[in-house]
Amino acid sequence: MSGLKAWKEYPGWVSTGYKGASISAEVSPELLGVGYIIGPRIAGYLFAGGSLAYLVLHPGHQAVRQRPHTSRSSPRPSSSPT
């Protein structure tokens, strides 16, 4: 719908509470019709998987990635042959 500008092509919302979390959608006639073609049960699975990734997995990955690295108390042994 980018030609008629009837609605935003990529509507979305960015969370301020969780860094990296956002909700967005690609609203195109092809993607809106996929739910009818593949059926509501499979479309529900796809929606649930996308929601899980956007709302849980991605923010969780961002939180783990931003933690400070802890140093080991003893160095790792070298793996070089003797």
Summary of the structure (lengths in Angstrom):
residues: 82
radius of gyration: 21.4
end to end distance: 67.1
largest distance: 71.9
contacts: 134
relative contact order: 0.13
helix: 44%
strand: 7%
